[in-house]
Amino acid sequence: MRFALLRLLLAGMAASFLLPTPASATSADLVRLESELRALVGGRSGEYGIAALDLRDGSNVAVNGHLPFAMASTVKLAIAAVYLSEVDAGRRTLSNMVAGRPASRVMELMIVRSDNQAADQLLAAVGGPVVVQQWLNAHGFSGIRVDRTIAQLLRERGHLADVKDVATPTAMVAFLSRLEDATVLTARSGAYLFDLMRRCATGTRRIRALLPPGTTVEDKTGTLDGVTNDVGFITMPDGHRVAIAIFARGGRDRQPGIAAVARLVYDRFADSTRNALSVFMQLR
């Protein structure tokens, strides 16, 4: 009996030393994924910027990760974050009236429906683009710039070559990861925002489109002439999340391109999960 218990104990110790962190990707895995992503988007018209970050172990991959792309309505996540940080500080509440409606309703319209008027109303409430940029700078978010209201952005056009209201894919996933780890928002405010993103009604043909049924996605889309974006979180089969930003400009069929990129990222990170579980089962 004692020898049997000893064998079980030693097997458990071996498993603890040999079992890779669930969903961790090796350097070779990440290099292969980046190569696959480059091949995937290289065969499509237009230009793509991609970044994905495993929020559990920091594994990451990027294609054109440091190129600035027009954010379009993905900027609305920054507007929401600034307002919610004010709620966390006790200076505002979600019950405060914004343009005659509770802030909670205005934020819901902005994130779930991507309502531009609601976005500008909430943006005005926090003090405008300058205040959002100051908040981003104060928290160390380089690679993201907020210059205009949504109304101004739509009037000025020129989105493909714009240098205003842009973000790099790597900067966007860094921003998303900070929303998730409760360093810039409380866990309560983060959960509130993620619930709105989970209900996003504008992105059914983008990140979500090709993922397995039932996969949890929390995202925010962005669309302008010649610009199609989707950023957010994908939950892997074991329950951990990957932050992802996909920006596409020019060319044709950008929504199917985003969907294909998201599925490839999902499959590769999900494979890491399955491989780790397979090793665990072999060690049992």
Rosetta silent file (secondary structure, phi, psi, omega in degrees, C-alpha in Angstrom):
SEQUENCE: MRFALLRLLLAGMAASFLLPTPASATSADLVRLESELRALVGGRSGEYGIAALDLRDGSNVAVNGHLPFAMASTVKLAIAAVYLSEVDAGRRTLSNMVAGRPASRVMELMIVRSDNQAADQLLAAVGGPVVVQQWLNAHGFSGIRVDRTIAQLLRERGHLADVKDVATPTAMVAFLSRLEDATVLTARSGAYLFDLMRRCATGTRRIRALLPPGTTVEDKTGTLDGVTNDVGFITMPDGHRVAIAIFARGGRDRQPGIAAVARLVYDRFADSTRNALSVFMQLR
SCORE:     score description
SCORE:     0.000 S_00000001
   1 L     0.000  -45.077 -178.974    0.000    0.000    0.000 S_00000001
   2 H   -65.656  -36.586  179.142    2.792    2.406    0.963 S_00000001
   3 H   -67.339  -36.630  178.317    4.686    1.567   -2.246 S_00000001
   4 H   -64.814  -43.014  177.866    1.574    2.233   -4.312 S_00000001
   5 H   -63.320  -38.037  179.600    1.104    5.603   -2.615 S_00000001
   6 H   -64.218  -41.324  178.998    4.765    6.401   -3.206 S_00000001
   7 H   -62.424  -42.299  178.405    4.429    5.620   -6.903 S_00000001
   8 H   -62.349  -42.047 -179.689    1.396    7.910   -7.147 S_00000001
   9 H   -62.923  -45.791 -179.920    3.255   10.670   -5.338 S_00000001
  10 H   -64.988  -38.209  177.704    6.288   10.372   -7.632 S_00000001
  11 H   -63.020  -40.967  178.307    4.051   10.328  -10.706 S_00000001
  12 H   -64.339  -39.859  178.335    2.354   13.488   -9.496 S_00000001
  13 H   -65.041  -41.216  178.653    5.710   15.169   -8.906 S_00000001
  14 H   -62.266  -40.791  179.542    6.878   14.177  -12.373 S_00000001
  15 H   -63.082  -40.825 -178.074    3.711   15.582  -13.866 S_00000001
  16 H   -65.588  -30.086  179.362    4.168   18.866  -12.028 S_00000001
  17 H   -83.827  -33.963 -171.450    7.700   19.184  -13.421 S_00000001
  18 H   -96.066  -22.647 -175.808    7.017   17.976  -16.949 S_00000001
  19 L   -72.304  120.810  176.575    3.562   19.310  -17.674 S_00000001
  20 L   -68.161  154.035  176.954    3.735   22.529  -19.721 S_00000001
  21 L   -56.642  129.075 -179.840    1.538   25.370  -18.621 S_00000001
  22 L   -52.676  135.526  177.708   -1.859   24.773  -20.208 S_00000001
  23 L    71.941    7.852  176.841   -2.268   26.745  -23.428 S_00000001
  24 L   -76.132  143.527  179.144    1.403   27.770  -23.470 S_00000001
  25 L  -113.785  136.656  178.107    2.939   27.998  -26.918 S_00000001
  26 L   -75.800  166.852  177.378    6.586   27.268  -27.628 S_00000001
  27 H   -58.384  -39.800  178.813    8.766   29.639  -29.611 S_00000001
  28 H   -63.203  -40.286  177.488    8.544   27.231  -32.537 S_00000001
  29 H   -58.815  -44.804 -176.158    4.735   27.258  -32.307 S_00000001
  30 H   -69.200  -39.196  176.970    4.688   31.059  -32.419 S_00000001
  31 H   -63.324  -42.810  179.266    7.118   31.265  -35.340 S_00000001
  32 H   -64.260  -42.264  179.285    5.008   28.755  -37.244 S_00000001
  33 H   -63.943  -43.138  178.641    1.812   30.663  -36.458 S_00000001
  34 H   -61.342  -40.601  178.017    3.323   33.947  -37.613 S_00000001
  35 H   -63.157  -41.684  178.961    4.425   32.295  -40.836 S_00000001
  36 H   -65.518  -39.507  178.914    0.937   30.876  -41.371 S_00000001
  37 H   -65.682  -42.224  178.601   -0.654   34.259  -40.701 S_00000001
  38 H   -61.954  -41.200  178.780    1.675   35.984  -43.158 S_00000001
  39 H   -65.733  -39.927 -178.511    0.845   33.412  -45.803 S_00000001
  40 H   -62.927  -52.008 -176.920   -2.871   33.745  -45.107 S_00000001
  41 H   -79.582  -23.598  177.825   -3.055   37.537  -45.417 S_00000001
  42 H   -65.960  -23.267  177.726   -0.348   37.667  -48.069 S_00000001
  43 L   -88.393    5.035 -179.536   -2.707   35.867  -50.385 S_00000001
  44 L  -114.845  156.129  176.376   -5.398   38.504  -49.898 S_00000001
  45 L   -76.136  160.259 -179.295   -5.746   41.998  -51.291 S_00000001
  46 L    84.491 -173.810 -176.950   -5.256   44.937  -48.970 S_00000001
  47 E  -127.091  138.130 -178.371   -3.074   45.182  -45.860 S_00000001
  48 E  -119.485  143.931  169.579   -3.560   43.521  -42.487 S_00000001
  49 E  -121.831  126.757 -172.176   -2.230   44.274  -39.036 S_00000001
  50 E  -133.742  137.405  168.947   -2.512   41.423  -36.534 S_00000001
  51 E  -146.635  141.085  175.876   -1.525   40.892  -32.925 S_00000001
  52 E  -138.558  138.379 -175.660   -2.527   38.187  -30.469 S_00000001
  53 E  -135.484  119.699  175.699   -1.493   37.893  -26.821 S_00000001
  54 E   -72.784  118.754 -173.706   -2.105   34.941  -24.517 S_00000001
  55 L   -78.394   -6.515  177.935   -3.250   36.569  -21.279 S_00000001
  56 L   -92.824  -44.259 -174.518   -2.110   33.679  -19.124 S_00000001
  57 L  -120.877   -0.025  176.404    1.514   33.207  -20.143 S_00000001
  58 L    82.674    2.684  174.926    2.310   36.183  -22.374 S_00000001
  59 L   -57.786  137.039 -176.907    2.829   34.191  -25.577 S_00000001
  60 E  -148.806  158.165  179.044    2.309   36.566  -28.478 S_00000001
  61 E  -146.667  150.206 -179.552    2.456   36.828  -32.223 S_00000001
  62 E  -152.051  148.951  170.507    2.156   39.748  -34.629 S_00000001
  63 E  -130.476  121.835 -172.517    2.104   40.583  -38.322 S_00000001
  64 L    55.290   36.672 -172.728    2.670   44.260  -39.110 S_00000001
  65 L   -65.182  -23.379 -176.838    2.293   44.659  -35.370 S_00000001
  66 L  -107.566   11.877  174.578    4.021   48.033  -35.184 S_00000001
  67 L   -88.193  136.374  177.182    2.305   49.681  -38.155 S_00000001
  68 L   -77.233  136.557  176.310   -0.375   52.260  -37.287 S_00000001
  69 E  -126.411  148.311  175.082   -3.880   51.549  -38.567 S_00000001
  70 E   -59.615  128.187 -178.333   -7.002   53.704  -38.369 S_00000001
  71 L   -74.226  -30.835 -171.589   -8.891   52.581  -35.262 S_00000001
  72 H    53.598 -137.515 -173.018  -12.340   53.582  -36.488 S_00000001
  73 H   -77.187   -2.483  173.322  -14.891   52.598  -33.832 S_00000001
  74 H   -65.468  -18.257  175.682  -12.476   50.436  -31.859 S_00000001
  75 H   -61.326  -20.066 -177.946  -11.534   53.777  -30.223 S_00000001
  76 H   -64.591  -21.946  174.385  -14.815   53.501  -28.353 S_00000001
  77 H   -66.229  -37.894  178.331  -13.164   51.049  -25.962 S_00000001
  78 H   -67.748  -39.730  177.574  -10.815   53.826  -24.854 S_00000001
  79 H   -61.525  -45.806  178.703  -13.730   56.216  -24.362 S_00000001
  80 H   -61.218  -42.186 -178.143  -15.520   53.598  -22.256 S_00000001
  81 H   -62.842  -40.812  179.534  -12.375   52.924  -20.234 S_00000001
  82 H   -64.156  -45.117  179.113  -11.903   56.602  -19.391 S_00000001
  83 H   -62.469  -45.062 -178.452  -15.502   56.942  -18.226 S_00000001
  84 H   -66.596  -31.167  175.839  -15.323   53.750  -16.168 S_00000001
  85 H   -66.113  -32.349  174.720  -12.066   54.871  -14.563 S_00000001
  86 H   -68.152  -36.605  175.077  -13.948   57.965  -13.408 S_00000001
  87 H   -63.676  -44.632  179.590  -16.604   55.676  -11.952 S_00000001
  88 H   -60.019  -34.174 -178.385  -13.880   53.705  -10.162 S_00000001
  89 L   -82.673   -3.383  178.919  -12.513   56.953   -8.710 S_00000001
  90 L    82.107   10.092 -179.111  -15.950   57.939   -7.405 S_00000001
  91 L   -90.492  -17.320  178.193  -16.238   61.000   -9.635 S_00000001
  92 L  -142.356  168.756  172.044  -19.019   59.600  -11.803 S_00000001
  93 L  -134.585  164.522  176.212  -21.607   56.859  -11.765 S_00000001
  94 L   -75.543   -8.384  176.301  -23.280   54.829  -14.473 S_00000001
  95 L   -90.164  -12.834  177.185  -26.532   56.463  -13.353 S_00000001
  96 L   -55.491  144.284  179.800  -25.316   59.970  -14.227 S_00000001
  97 E   -83.402  131.797  175.856  -27.282   61.506  -17.062 S_00000001
  98 E  -126.724  114.463 -177.927  -25.443   61.946  -20.360 S_00000001
  99 L    52.995   40.440  174.422  -27.381   63.798  -23.069 S_00000001
 100 L    84.681    3.830  179.422  -30.624   63.012  -21.239 S_00000001
 101 E  -131.552  155.306  174.902  -29.972   59.302  -20.718 S_00000001
 102 E   -59.434  143.086  179.970  -28.193   57.264  -18.035 S_00000001
 103 H   -56.649  -34.056  179.705  -24.523   56.809  -18.847 S_00000001
 104 H   -59.959  -39.256  179.578  -25.042   53.045  -18.708 S_00000001
 105 H   -71.106  -40.561  179.017  -27.484   53.251  -21.619 S_00000001
 106 H   -63.000  -43.014  179.294  -25.219   55.548  -23.627 S_00000001
 107 H   -66.731  -38.791  177.140  -22.273   53.197  -23.111 S_00000001
 108 H   -59.425  -47.032  178.642  -24.361   50.196  -24.052 S_00000001
 109 H   -61.419  -39.676 -177.670  -25.355   51.840  -27.343 S_00000001
 110 H   -66.155  -42.230 -175.299  -21.740   52.818  -28.010 S_00000001
 111 H   -88.684  -47.209 -174.803  -20.263   49.346  -27.453 S_00000001
 112 H   -74.657  -43.180 -177.030  -23.051   46.948  -28.394 S_00000001
 113 L  -103.338   -6.254 -176.518  -24.484   48.881  -31.343 S_00000001
 114 L    57.040   40.492 -178.968  -21.431   51.050  -32.136 S_00000001
 115 L   -69.834  118.725 -176.363  -23.676   54.119  -32.037 S_00000001
 116 H   -69.935  -38.803  178.933  -21.569   57.103  -33.125 S_00000001
 117 H   -64.152  -42.474  177.693  -23.785   59.739  -31.523 S_00000001
 118 H   -61.567  -40.193  179.420  -23.661   57.904  -28.196 S_00000001
 119 H   -61.047  -45.438 -179.439  -19.863   57.711  -28.484 S_00000001
 120 H   -68.979  -30.782  176.611  -19.540   61.452  -29.007 S_00000001
 121 H   -66.973  -44.465  178.835  -21.924   62.131  -26.139 S_00000001
 122 H   -69.417  -36.592  177.525  -19.850   60.016  -23.756 S_00000001
 123 H   -62.086  -43.134  177.642  -16.653   61.487  -25.180 S_00000001
 124 H   -63.332  -37.376 -177.958  -17.929   65.008  -24.484 S_00000001
 125 H   -63.333  -34.957 -178.578  -18.886   63.965  -20.953 S_00000001
 126 H   -87.034   -8.185  176.597  -15.309   62.915  -20.110 S_00000001
 127 L   117.040    4.659  175.593  -13.799   66.045  -21.635 S_00000001
 128 L    93.697  178.183 -177.235  -13.142   65.206  -25.276 S_00000001
 129 H   -56.446  -35.461 -178.841  -10.321   63.539  -27.233 S_00000001
 130 H   -60.721  -42.463 -179.031   -7.594   65.459  -25.372 S_00000001
 131 H   -67.420  -39.894  177.584   -8.659   63.959  -22.044 S_00000001
 132 H   -62.769  -42.498  178.627   -8.792   60.435  -23.494 S_00000001
 133 H   -64.765  -39.648  177.428   -5.296   60.880  -24.898 S_00000001
 134 H   -61.691  -40.549  178.050   -4.038   62.195  -21.570 S_00000001
 135 H   -63.277  -44.543  178.163   -5.484   59.142  -19.840 S_00000001
 136 H   -60.581  -45.530 -179.693   -3.787   56.818  -22.337 S_00000001
 137 H   -63.084  -41.742 -177.608   -0.468   58.627  -21.900 S_00000001
 138 H   -62.742  -28.369 -179.887   -0.740   58.564  -18.110 S_00000001
 139 L   -97.642    8.927  174.131   -1.118   54.787  -18.207 S_00000001
 140 L    78.329   22.885 -179.449    1.793   54.284  -20.605 S_00000001
 141 L   -88.089   83.871  174.039   -0.199   53.337  -23.690 S_00000001
 142 L   -81.245  156.912 -179.755    2.133   54.334  -26.490 S_00000001
 143 L    88.144    4.200  174.754    1.115   53.470  -30.032 S_00000001
 144 E  -129.744  128.782  175.315   -2.463   54.707  -29.611 S_00000001
 145 L  -132.667  137.316 -179.474   -3.560   58.244  -30.428 S_00000001
 146 L  -119.821  118.226 -171.996   -6.994   59.810  -30.112 S_00000001
 147 L  -118.615  -30.141 -168.332   -7.407   63.122  -31.933 S_00000001
 148 L  -136.323  162.971  168.466  -11.016   63.711  -32.974 S_00000001
 149 L   -72.776  166.552  177.051  -14.640   63.112  -32.180 S_00000001
 150 H   -63.235  -39.980  179.160  -16.386   60.490  -34.262 S_00000001
 151 H   -61.224  -43.470  178.303  -18.256   63.239  -36.123 S_00000001
 152 H   -64.883  -41.632  179.637  -14.984   64.976  -36.987 S_00000001
 153 H   -59.012  -44.049 -178.744  -13.414   61.699  -38.048 S_00000001
 154 H   -69.401  -34.815  179.494  -16.258   60.950  -40.437 S_00000001
 155 H   -68.906  -37.717 -171.983  -16.191   64.448  -41.931 S_00000001
 156 H   -84.166  -20.839  175.510  -12.463   64.475  -42.617 S_00000001
 157 L    51.336 -145.125 -178.668  -12.267   61.007  -44.231 S_00000001
 158 L    62.640   38.856 -166.917   -8.848   60.047  -45.705 S_00000001
 159 L   -74.677  -30.825 -174.218   -8.829   56.944  -43.520 S_00000001
 160 L   -66.969  -35.785 -177.868   -6.393   54.674  -45.334 S_00000001
 161 L  -109.872   17.768 -174.610   -3.435   57.031  -44.989 S_00000001
 162 L   -68.965  144.635  174.077   -4.558   58.800  -41.827 S_00000001
 163 L  -108.098   -2.288  177.265   -2.034   59.554  -39.100 S_00000001
 164 L  -101.256  154.953  175.853   -4.714   60.589  -36.612 S_00000001
 165 L    51.565   52.992 -177.411   -6.861   58.295  -34.468 S_00000001
 166 E  -123.129  163.769  173.664   -4.622   55.307  -35.103 S_00000001
 167 E  -149.778  149.942  170.288   -3.239   52.372  -33.149 S_00000001
 168 L   -86.744  152.522  177.993   -0.746   49.643  -33.808 S_00000001
 169 H   -57.435  -40.819 -179.531   -1.995   46.075  -33.363 S_00000001
 170 H   -67.359  -36.058  177.102    0.536   45.392  -30.598 S_00000001
 171 H   -65.933  -37.100 -179.259   -0.490   48.573  -28.774 S_00000001
 172 H   -67.218  -42.650  179.751   -4.133   47.562  -28.994 S_00000001
 173 H   -70.566  -29.029  174.587   -3.596   44.109  -27.477 S_00000001
 174 H   -65.528  -40.982  176.348   -1.466   45.690  -24.745 S_00000001
 175 H   -61.133  -46.448  179.347   -4.374   48.036  -24.010 S_00000001
 176 H   -60.770  -41.570 -177.928   -6.801   45.107  -23.941 S_00000001
 177 H   -64.910  -33.873  178.697   -4.563   43.137  -21.600 S_00000001
 178 H   -72.829  -30.094  173.059   -4.439   46.034  -19.145 S_00000001
 179 H   -65.196  -36.638 -175.588   -8.225   46.240  -19.157 S_00000001
 180 H   -77.171  -32.191 -173.621   -8.304   42.539  -18.311 S_00000001
 181 L   -90.533    8.930  173.663   -5.710   42.510  -15.534 S_00000001
 182 L    65.671   27.235  177.216   -7.464   45.165  -13.423 S_00000001
 183 L   -93.148  -21.658  177.584   -4.530   47.601  -13.458 S_00000001
 184 L  -115.508  -18.445  173.690   -6.404   50.461  -15.122 S_00000001
 185 L  -131.227  152.123  172.764   -9.974   49.513  -14.224 S_00000001
 186 L   -66.768  159.890  178.170  -11.345   47.705  -11.197 S_00000001
 187 H   -57.574  -34.812 -179.038  -12.383   44.097  -11.765 S_00000001
 188 H   -67.127  -45.340 -179.963  -15.994   45.234  -11.483 S_00000001
 189 H   -68.695  -38.236  176.669  -15.692   47.889  -14.191 S_00000001
 190 H   -60.544  -44.767  179.686  -13.716   45.535  -16.402 S_00000001
 191 H   -62.679  -36.788  178.152  -16.395   42.880  -16.081 S_00000001
 192 H   -62.664  -46.759 -179.707  -19.056   45.458  -16.922 S_00000001
 193 H   -65.463  -41.570 -178.986  -17.237   46.474  -20.108 S_00000001
 194 H   -65.205  -33.003  176.604  -16.549   42.866  -21.134 S_00000001
 195 H   -63.703  -41.031  176.423  -20.230   42.035  -20.759 S_00000001
 196 H   -63.547  -42.836  179.881  -21.056   44.806  -23.221 S_00000001
 197 H   -64.768  -34.926  178.280  -18.367   43.539  -25.603 S_00000001
 198 H   -62.310  -27.889 -178.089  -19.752   40.006  -25.311 S_00000001
 199 L   -94.985    9.670 -178.502  -23.040   41.379  -26.615 S_00000001
 200 L   -50.416  124.645 -174.732  -21.449   43.179  -29.577 S_00000001
 201 L  -101.660    0.286 -173.623  -24.024   43.112  -32.372 S_00000001
 202 L  -106.223   -0.846 -172.579  -21.857   44.464  -35.203 S_00000001
 203 L  -118.435   26.420 -174.863  -19.187   41.797  -35.528 S_00000001
 204 L   -65.798  -19.785 -177.598  -20.948   38.577  -36.417 S_00000001
 205 L  -105.363   12.416 -176.972  -19.000   38.291  -39.699 S_00000001
 206 L  -115.110 -116.433 -176.291  -15.561   39.067  -38.272 S_00000001
 207 L   -53.242  -41.481 -174.167  -13.727   37.439  -35.332 S_00000001
 208 L   -71.854  -24.192 -161.573  -16.787   35.403  -34.349 S_00000001
 209 L   -57.648  -42.576 -173.522  -17.741   34.142  -37.794 S_00000001
 210 L  -108.673    4.963 -179.723  -15.676   30.952  -38.106 S_00000001
 211 L   -76.000  156.065 -179.770  -15.075   30.058  -34.461 S_00000001
 212 L   -57.374  143.340  177.840  -16.655   26.903  -33.015 S_00000001
 213 L   -53.633  137.128  179.029  -20.251   27.399  -31.848 S_00000001
 214 L    90.307   -6.950  177.765  -20.401   28.504  -28.241 S_00000001
 215 L   -65.420  130.792  178.894  -16.955   30.129  -28.206 S_00000001
 216 L   -80.101  126.003  176.672  -17.023   33.205  -25.982 S_00000001
 217 E  -128.670  134.063  173.082  -15.917   36.362  -27.771 S_00000001
 218 E  -122.193  111.681 -171.591  -15.814   39.875  -26.321 S_00000001
 219 E  -143.331  169.682  172.858  -15.063   42.348  -29.091 S_00000001
 220 E  -139.756  128.108 -178.829  -15.472   45.787  -30.586 S_00000001
 221 E   -91.106  167.257  172.879  -15.599   46.404  -34.318 S_00000001
 222 E  -149.210  134.795 -176.552  -14.510   49.389  -36.346 S_00000001
 223 E  -143.146  129.995  171.786  -15.558   50.323  -39.888 S_00000001
 224 E  -141.727  176.274  176.455  -14.739   53.211  -42.213 S_00000001
 225 L   -59.211  117.353  178.704  -14.391   53.556  -45.969 S_00000001
 226 L    78.274    5.908 -176.557  -11.727   51.016  -46.858 S_00000001
 227 E  -130.258  129.444  177.736  -11.168   50.066  -43.202 S_00000001
 228 E  -138.898  121.008 -175.605  -12.494   46.997  -41.353 S_00000001
 229 E  -130.392  159.438  169.034  -11.345   46.144  -37.820 S_00000001
 230 E  -157.146  129.964 -178.962  -12.196   43.867  -34.928 S_00000001
 231 E  -137.044  151.591  177.587  -10.450   43.710  -31.551 S_00000001
 232 E   158.191 -142.607 -174.180  -11.170   41.933  -28.286 S_00000001
 233 E  -130.802  140.349  171.107  -10.856   38.592  -26.520 S_00000001
 234 E  -116.957  130.438  177.451  -11.348   34.969  -27.526 S_00000001
 235 E   -89.946  126.062 -179.053  -11.825   32.385  -24.788 S_00000001
 236 L   -77.258  167.661 -177.048   -9.897   29.173  -25.404 S_00000001
 237 L   -58.047  -28.294 -179.405  -11.338   25.690  -24.719 S_00000001
 238 L   -89.065    1.882  174.250   -9.699   25.535  -21.281 S_00000001
 239 L   101.595  -10.107  178.760  -11.225   28.876  -20.272 S_00000001
 240 L   -86.857  165.364 -170.773   -8.284   31.259  -20.579 S_00000001
 241 E  -114.940  149.604  173.444   -8.384   34.254  -22.893 S_00000001
 242 E  -119.339  125.195  174.297   -6.350   35.527  -25.817 S_00000001
 243 E   -81.074  138.051 -176.294   -6.429   39.235  -26.651 S_00000001
 244 E  -141.669  140.713  174.582   -6.542   39.822  -30.395 S_00000001
 245 E  -131.686  125.691  178.298   -6.479   42.838  -32.694 S_00000001
 246 E  -129.076  116.109  177.391   -7.079   42.533  -36.428 S_00000001
 247 E  -113.568  137.503  178.759   -6.969   45.654  -38.605 S_00000001
 248 E  -137.557  137.236  179.716   -7.567   45.519  -42.365 S_00000001
 249 E  -142.098  145.829 -179.186   -7.437   48.299  -44.938 S_00000001
 250 L    71.140  179.009  176.663   -7.820   48.460  -48.691 S_00000001
 251 L    68.021 -161.397 -176.778   -8.507   45.534  -50.944 S_00000001
 252 L  -128.285  166.400  172.150  -11.649   43.424  -50.866 S_00000001
 253 L    53.390   47.327 -177.975  -13.345   40.862  -48.634 S_00000001
 254 H   -70.946  -35.528  179.589  -11.858   42.209  -45.423 S_00000001
 255 H   -63.538  -48.246  175.405  -14.504   40.624  -43.171 S_00000001
 256 H   -60.357  -33.238  177.236  -13.802   37.068  -44.411 S_00000001
 257 H   -63.601  -44.695  177.843  -10.103   37.842  -44.021 S_00000001
 258 H   -62.333  -43.559  179.710  -10.572   38.833  -40.390 S_00000001
 259 H   -60.762  -41.474 -179.285  -12.654   35.715  -39.754 S_00000001
 260 H   -67.267  -40.204  177.731   -9.957   33.481  -41.261 S_00000001
 261 H   -62.409  -46.952 -178.586   -7.217   35.129  -39.197 S_00000001
 262 H   -60.790  -40.529 -179.521   -9.227   34.736  -35.991 S_00000001
 263 H   -66.894  -39.531  178.865   -9.889   31.050  -36.672 S_00000001
 264 H   -64.542  -44.090  177.214   -6.211   30.369  -37.338 S_00000001
 265 H   -60.677  -46.693  178.903   -5.193   32.107  -34.104 S_00000001
 266 H   -57.629  -49.785 -176.167   -7.868   30.201  -32.195 S_00000001
 267 H   -60.200  -42.363 -176.327   -6.837   26.841  -33.651 S_00000001
 268 H   -70.414  -42.137  178.086   -3.146   27.295  -32.877 S_00000001
 269 H   -71.929  -33.615  175.616   -3.653   28.459  -29.289 S_00000001
 270 H   -67.406  -35.607  176.478   -6.322   25.797  -28.770 S_00000001
 271 H   -60.828  -37.895  178.090   -3.860   23.181  -30.094 S_00000001
 272 H   -61.965  -40.622  177.284   -1.431   24.242  -27.368 S_00000001
 273 H   -62.103  -47.816 -177.208   -4.153   23.589  -24.803 S_00000001
 274 H   -65.152  -38.806  179.697   -4.974   20.183  -26.250 S_00000001
 275 H   -64.725  -40.816  178.609   -1.314   19.195  -26.470 S_00000001
 276 H   -63.635  -41.618  179.015   -0.740   20.120  -22.823 S_00000001
 277 H   -65.953  -35.110  178.623   -3.772   18.091  -21.763 S_00000001
 278 H   -64.475  -42.788  177.245   -2.550   15.166  -23.843 S_00000001
 279 H   -61.031  -42.930 -179.878    0.810   15.216  -22.052 S_00000001
 280 H   -59.492  -44.593 -178.611   -0.995   15.333  -18.717 S_00000001
 281 H   -65.074  -34.785  179.485   -3.111   12.306  -19.571 S_00000001
 282 H   -68.962  -28.614 -177.929   -0.027   10.360  -20.626 S_00000001
 283 H   -84.093  -12.652 -176.921    1.634   11.123  -17.297 S_00000001
 284 L   -68.463    0.000    0.000   -1.304    9.983  -15.215 S_00000001
